[in-house]
Amino acid sequence: MWRKVFALLFGFLILGMTFSTASAAASVVEPIKAQPAGATEIPPGVNLGIKPGDEVRPQFWWIIGLIILDFAAHWFLEHYVSSDVATLYDAITMLIDPAKVAEKAGIKGAELGIKVISREKVLIGFFRDSKVVKKITYASKDLAEWVSDKLGKDYLKEIAEKYLVRNGEPTGKDFDKIVGNLRDIYSLAKTATDSPEIARSVSRVAVVEGWDITRLKNILDEALSLPGGENAVREAFEGISRYNFGHLYEIEIADILRKEGSKILALNKRISKKGGEIDMIVEQGGKLVIVECKVSSYNIKESQLERLAEYARANNIPEIDVIYSNEVHIQGYHRLLDIKEKIEKKYPVRVKFKRIPSDFA
């Protein structure tokens, strides 16, 4: 009960303030502290019959720069910014270890809270003497509400746990940047697959897996600019929604090879009417190379490499590179060598195996 009473008093404090813009920027609302039951005095004229949704919102220009600490921060966010930003703030406060952060950062005496950046945005961090001494993240209303609407409110907590706080300390990653890129990925997936359900699944999987959202967006954008990229990206999205990351691994490898100097000539190139395809054809130092990508080396089959070797022979391509993500035990390594020997003996093509661990698969 006391929390409701003090929250109400804090609301009237906010409504009654008449600071100038300059003084507001330096003002600090101290954290609301618990008091014994019955110790609260209600100011004359305060009507406790206010119902949810009836609160009068203040003009925001005069509280830009205001710093609000502790429980008052949650109340302020809940009533004057967004309940979704308040949920994110609560998740961070549950994960963060203030004593550990203060000791490592040398900011003893600092308190967790928010700084009002605008009507739509706050900075969550540690504050001391009316100053930000340790930023955790920016949090914007539209992005928090997007997460809640498209993915579910629980994903605000998931994002805090996977990206913003680790082992009780801030990671330095920013909620707004992460979710901004995640929203772009959602839009790409929705456009590529014409399915909001797949777009939602892709976004949820990315968060649950804790993927580097910025890197994921970058490799998707780059793949779209490559020959056959639209189809490759669509298949990657469809695969991700089913927790099948093979096609995602293909465009991840395309990005790595491109950065190493290879020219990507084709992605997902069809080689037969029966549905056979080549993951990619690249040019390396003036030489054509077929690239086959496998998340697991256990999925490398002799029969598949034979089909690739036949295409290579018919098109004067001298090399097949098979790239995989997982580690290979000694028996698996000998199996690959056996496949290599058989293919090279039968076809005028060189087969190379190379491991490149995936950041996603």
C-alpha positions as CSV (number, residue, x, y, z in Angstrom):
1,M,0.0,0.0,0.0
2,W,2.8,2.4,0.9
3,R,4.2,2.1,-2.6
4,K,1.0,3.3,-4.2
5,V,0.8,6.2,-1.7
6,F,4.3,7.4,-2.3
7,A,4.0,6.9,-6.0
8,L,0.9,9.2,-5.9
9,L,2.8,11.8,-3.9
10,F,5.7,11.6,-6.3
11,G,3.2,12.2,-9.2
12,F,1.9,15.3,-7.6
13,L,5.5,16.4,-7.0
14,I,6.2,16.1,-10.7
15,L,3.0,17.9,-11.6
16,G,3.7,20.7,-9.1
17,M,7.3,21.4,-10.1
18,T,7.9,24.7,-11.9
19,F,11.6,24.6,-12.6
20,S,13.2,26.5,-15.4
21,T,14.9,24.5,-18.2
22,A,18.3,25.2,-16.7
23,S,17.4,24.2,-13.2
24,A,15.6,21.1,-14.4
25,A,18.7,19.8,-16.1
26,A,20.5,19.7,-12.8
27,S,17.6,18.5,-10.6
28,V,17.6,15.2,-8.9
29,V,14.5,13.4,-7.5
30,E,15.8,11.3,-4.6
31,P,14.6,7.7,-4.4
32,I,11.4,7.1,-2.6
33,K,12.1,5.3,0.6
34,A,9.9,2.9,2.5
35,Q,8.3,4.3,5.7
36,P,6.3,2.5,8.5
37,A,2.7,1.9,7.8
38,G,0.5,4.8,8.8
39,A,3.4,7.3,8.7
40,T,2.2,8.9,5.4
41,E,0.4,12.2,5.5
42,I,-1.7,13.1,2.5
43,P,-1.5,16.8,1.6
44,P,-4.8,18.7,1.8
45,G,-6.8,18.6,-1.5
46,V,-5.2,15.3,-2.7
47,N,-7.9,13.1,-4.2
48,L,-7.0,9.4,-3.8
49,G,-9.9,8.5,-6.1
50,I,-7.8,8.8,-9.2
51,K,-8.3,5.8,-11.4
52,P,-5.7,4.2,-13.8
53,G,-5.7,6.2,-17.0
54,D,-6.9,9.4,-15.3
55,E,-3.5,10.9,-14.5
56,V,-2.7,14.3,-16.0
57,R,0.6,14.2,-17.9
58,P,3.0,17.0,-17.3
59,Q,4.5,19.3,-19.9
60,F,7.8,17.6,-20.6
61,W,10.0,20.5,-21.8
62,W,10.9,21.6,-18.2
63,I,12.0,18.1,-17.0
64,I,14.4,17.3,-19.8
65,G,17.6,16.4,-18.1
66,L,15.9,15.4,-14.8
67,I,17.6,12.6,-13.0
68,I,15.3,10.2,-11.1
69,L,16.6,7.4,-8.8
70,D,15.5,4.1,-7.4
71,F,11.8,3.2,-7.2
72,A,10.8,6.7,-8.3
73,A,12.4,5.9,-11.7
74,H,10.1,2.9,-12.3
75,W,7.1,5.0,-11.3
76,F,8.0,7.8,-13.6
77,L,8.6,5.5,-16.5
78,E,5.4,3.6,-15.9
79,H,3.3,6.8,-15.8
80,Y,5.0,9.3,-18.1
81,V,7.1,7.4,-20.6
82,S,6.0,3.8,-21.2
83,S,5.2,0.7,-19.2
84,D,7.5,-1.2,-21.6
85,V,10.4,1.0,-20.8
86,A,9.6,0.5,-17.1
87,T,9.7,-3.3,-17.7
88,L,13.1,-3.0,-19.3
89,Y,14.3,-0.9,-16.4
90,D,13.0,-3.4,-13.9
91,A,14.8,-6.3,-15.7
92,I,18.1,-4.4,-15.6
93,T,17.7,-3.6,-11.9
94,M,17.1,-7.3,-11.2
95,L,20.3,-8.3,-13.2
96,I,22.7,-5.6,-12.2
97,D,24.9,-5.8,-9.1
98,P,25.4,-2.2,-8.0
99,A,28.1,-3.0,-5.4
100,K,30.1,-4.9,-8.0
101,V,29.8,-2.2,-10.6
102,A,30.6,0.6,-8.1
103,E,33.7,-1.2,-6.9
104,K,35.1,-2.0,-10.4
105,A,34.2,1.4,-11.9
106,G,35.3,3.4,-8.8
107,I,31.9,5.0,-8.4
108,K,31.0,4.2,-4.8
109,G,27.9,6.0,-3.7
110,A,26.4,6.1,-7.1
111,E,22.8,5.0,-7.5
112,L,20.8,3.3,-10.3
113,G,18.3,5.5,-12.0
114,I,17.3,7.3,-15.2
115,K,18.0,10.6,-16.9
116,V,15.2,12.0,-19.0
117,I,16.5,12.7,-22.5
118,S,13.1,13.5,-24.1
119,R,9.4,12.7,-23.8
120,E,10.2,9.4,-25.7
121,K,13.7,8.5,-24.4
122,V,15.7,8.0,-21.2
123,L,19.2,7.0,-20.2
124,I,19.5,4.2,-17.7
125,G,22.6,4.3,-15.6
126,F,24.4,5.1,-12.4
127,F,24.3,8.6,-11.0
128,R,26.1,10.6,-8.3
129,D,26.0,14.3,-7.5
130,S,23.5,14.9,-10.3
131,K,25.8,13.4,-12.9
132,V,25.9,10.3,-15.0
133,V,28.9,8.3,-13.8
134,K,28.1,5.0,-15.6
135,K,25.9,4.6,-18.6
136,I,24.0,1.3,-19.0
137,T,21.9,2.0,-22.0
138,Y,19.5,4.4,-23.8
139,A,15.9,3.2,-23.9
140,S,13.3,4.7,-26.3
141,K,9.6,4.3,-26.0
142,D,8.9,3.3,-29.6
143,L,11.6,0.6,-29.6
144,A,10.5,-0.9,-26.2
145,E,6.9,-0.9,-27.4
146,W,7.9,-2.5,-30.7
147,V,9.6,-5.4,-28.8
148,S,6.5,-5.8,-26.6
149,D,4.1,-5.7,-29.6
150,K,6.0,-7.8,-32.1
151,L,7.9,-10.3,-29.9
152,G,6.2,-10.2,-26.5
153,K,6.8,-8.3,-23.3
154,D,9.0,-11.1,-22.0
155,Y,11.5,-10.4,-24.7
156,L,12.4,-7.0,-23.0
157,K,13.7,-9.1,-20.1
158,E,15.4,-11.5,-22.6
159,I,17.2,-8.6,-24.3
160,A,18.3,-7.2,-20.9
161,E,19.7,-10.6,-19.9
162,K,21.3,-11.6,-23.3
163,Y,22.7,-8.2,-24.3
164,L,22.7,-5.5,-21.6
165,V,23.9,-7.1,-18.3
166,R,26.3,-10.0,-17.9
167,N,27.5,-11.3,-14.6
168,G,26.0,-8.4,-12.8
169,E,27.7,-5.7,-14.9
170,P,26.7,-3.6,-17.9
171,T,28.0,-5.0,-21.2
172,G,28.3,-1.6,-22.9
173,K,25.8,-2.6,-25.5
174,D,22.9,-0.3,-26.2
175,F,19.2,-1.3,-26.2
176,D,18.2,1.2,-28.8
177,K,20.9,0.2,-31.3
178,I,20.2,-3.5,-30.8
179,V,16.4,-3.2,-31.2
180,G,16.8,-0.8,-34.0
181,N,18.7,-3.4,-36.0
182,L,16.4,-6.1,-34.8
183,R,13.4,-4.2,-36.2
184,D,15.2,-3.8,-39.5
185,I,15.8,-7.6,-39.6
186,Y,12.1,-8.1,-38.9
187,S,11.2,-5.9,-41.8
188,L,13.6,-7.6,-44.1
189,A,12.2,-11.0,-43.1
190,K,8.7,-9.9,-43.6
191,T,9.4,-8.5,-47.0
192,A,11.5,-11.5,-48.1
193,T,9.0,-14.2,-47.0
194,D,5.8,-12.2,-47.1
195,S,5.1,-13.7,-43.6
196,P,4.8,-11.7,-40.4
197,E,4.9,-15.0,-38.5
198,I,8.3,-16.0,-40.0
199,A,9.6,-12.4,-39.3
200,R,8.5,-12.7,-35.7
201,S,10.1,-16.2,-35.3
202,V,13.4,-15.0,-36.9
203,S,13.5,-12.0,-34.5
204,R,12.7,-14.2,-31.4
205,V,15.3,-16.8,-32.4
206,A,18.0,-14.1,-32.8
207,V,17.3,-12.8,-29.3
208,V,17.0,-16.2,-27.6
209,E,20.3,-17.3,-29.3
210,G,22.0,-14.1,-28.2
211,W,23.2,-13.4,-31.8
212,D,25.2,-10.3,-32.7
213,I,22.2,-8.4,-34.1
214,T,24.3,-5.7,-35.8
215,R,26.5,-8.3,-37.6
216,L,23.4,-10.3,-38.6
217,K,21.8,-7.3,-40.2
218,N,25.1,-6.4,-42.0
219,I,25.5,-9.9,-43.5
220,L,21.9,-10.0,-44.6
221,D,22.2,-6.5,-46.2
222,E,25.3,-7.6,-48.0
223,A,23.8,-10.8,-49.2
224,L,20.9,-9.0,-50.8
225,S,23.4,-7.1,-53.0
226,L,24.9,-10.3,-54.4
227,P,23.7,-12.4,-57.4
228,G,21.1,-14.8,-56.1
229,G,21.1,-13.0,-52.8
230,E,17.3,-12.4,-52.5
231,N,16.6,-16.1,-52.8
232,A,19.5,-17.0,-50.4
233,V,18.2,-14.5,-47.8
234,R,14.6,-15.8,-48.1
235,E,15.8,-19.3,-47.5
236,A,17.9,-18.2,-44.6
237,F,14.9,-16.6,-42.9
238,E,12.7,-19.6,-43.5
239,G,15.4,-21.8,-42.1
240,I,16.0,-19.7,-39.0
241,S,12.3,-19.8,-38.2
242,R,12.6,-23.6,-38.0
243,Y,15.9,-23.5,-36.1
244,N,17.7,-24.7,-39.2
245,F,20.7,-22.4,-39.7
246,G,22.3,-24.0,-42.8
247,H,21.3,-21.3,-45.2
248,L,22.3,-18.6,-42.7
249,Y,25.7,-20.2,-42.6
250,E,26.0,-19.9,-46.3
251,I,25.5,-16.1,-46.4
252,E,27.7,-15.8,-43.4
253,I,30.5,-17.6,-45.3
254,A,29.8,-15.4,-48.4
255,D,30.4,-12.3,-46.2
256,I,33.7,-13.8,-44.8
257,L,35.0,-14.8,-48.3
258,R,34.0,-11.4,-49.7
259,K,36.0,-9.6,-47.0
260,E,39.0,-11.9,-47.7
261,G,39.0,-10.7,-51.3
262,S,36.8,-13.3,-53.1
263,K,34.3,-12.1,-55.7
264,I,30.9,-13.8,-55.1
265,L,29.5,-14.7,-58.6
266,A,26.4,-16.6,-57.5
267,L,24.5,-17.7,-54.4
268,N,22.2,-20.8,-54.4
269,K,22.8,-21.5,-58.1
270,R,20.5,-24.1,-59.6
271,I,22.3,-26.9,-61.5
272,S,19.5,-29.3,-62.3
273,K,15.7,-29.4,-62.8
274,K,15.5,-31.8,-59.9
275,G,16.4,-29.1,-57.4
276,G,20.1,-29.5,-57.1
277,E,22.0,-26.3,-56.4
278,I,25.5,-25.0,-55.6
279,D,25.8,-22.9,-52.4
280,M,28.0,-20.4,-54.2
281,I,30.5,-19.9,-57.0
282,V,33.3,-17.5,-56.3
283,E,36.3,-16.1,-58.0
284,Q,39.6,-16.3,-56.1
285,G,42.7,-14.8,-57.7
286,G,41.3,-15.2,-61.1
287,K,40.3,-18.8,-60.5
288,L,36.7,-20.1,-60.3
289,V,35.8,-22.1,-57.1
290,I,32.6,-23.9,-56.1
291,V,31.9,-23.5,-52.4
292,E,29.8,-25.9,-50.4
293,C,28.8,-24.9,-46.9
294,K,27.9,-27.3,-44.1
295,V,27.2,-26.4,-40.5
296,S,28.2,-29.9,-39.6
297,S,31.0,-31.9,-41.3
298,Y,28.9,-35.0,-40.7
299,N,26.5,-33.8,-43.5
300,I,29.3,-33.8,-46.1
301,K,28.3,-36.7,-48.4
302,E,30.3,-38.2,-51.2
303,S,27.3,-38.4,-53.5
304,Q,26.7,-34.6,-53.2
305,L,30.3,-33.8,-53.9
306,E,30.2,-36.1,-57.0
307,R,27.3,-34.0,-58.4
308,L,29.4,-30.8,-57.7
309,A,32.4,-32.4,-59.4
310,E,30.4,-33.3,-62.5
311,Y,29.3,-29.6,-62.8
312,A,32.8,-28.5,-62.2
313,R,34.2,-30.7,-64.9
314,A,31.5,-29.6,-67.4
315,N,32.2,-25.9,-66.7
316,N,36.0,-26.0,-66.3
317,I,35.9,-25.1,-62.6
318,P,39.1,-26.5,-61.1
319,E,38.3,-26.5,-57.4
320,I,35.6,-27.3,-54.8
321,D,36.0,-25.8,-51.3
322,V,33.9,-27.5,-48.6
323,I,33.5,-25.2,-45.6
324,Y,32.1,-26.4,-42.3
325,S,31.5,-25.0,-38.8
326,N,31.9,-27.8,-36.2
327,E,35.0,-29.5,-34.9
328,V,35.9,-32.8,-36.5
329,H,37.2,-35.8,-34.5
330,I,39.8,-38.1,-35.9
331,Q,37.4,-40.6,-37.5
332,G,35.5,-37.8,-39.2
333,Y,38.8,-36.3,-40.5
334,H,39.8,-39.6,-42.1
335,R,36.3,-39.9,-43.6
336,L,36.8,-36.5,-45.3
337,L,40.2,-37.5,-46.6
338,D,38.7,-40.7,-48.1
339,I,36.0,-38.6,-49.9
340,K,38.6,-36.2,-51.1
341,E,40.7,-39.0,-52.5
342,K,37.8,-40.7,-54.3
343,I,36.6,-37.4,-55.9
344,E,40.0,-36.2,-57.1
345,K,40.8,-39.7,-58.5
346,K,37.6,-39.7,-60.6
347,Y,37.3,-36.0,-61.6
348,P,39.8,-33.3,-62.7
349,V,39.0,-31.2,-59.7
350,R,40.8,-30.4,-56.4
351,V,38.8,-30.7,-53.2
352,K,39.7,-28.7,-50.2
353,F,38.1,-28.9,-46.7
354,K,38.2,-25.9,-44.4
355,R,36.7,-25.2,-41.0
356,I,35.2,-21.7,-40.3
357,P,33.3,-21.6,-37.0
358,S,29.9,-19.8,-37.3
359,D,28.8,-17.0,-35.1
360,F,25.2,-18.1,-35.5
361,A,24.9,-21.7,-36.4
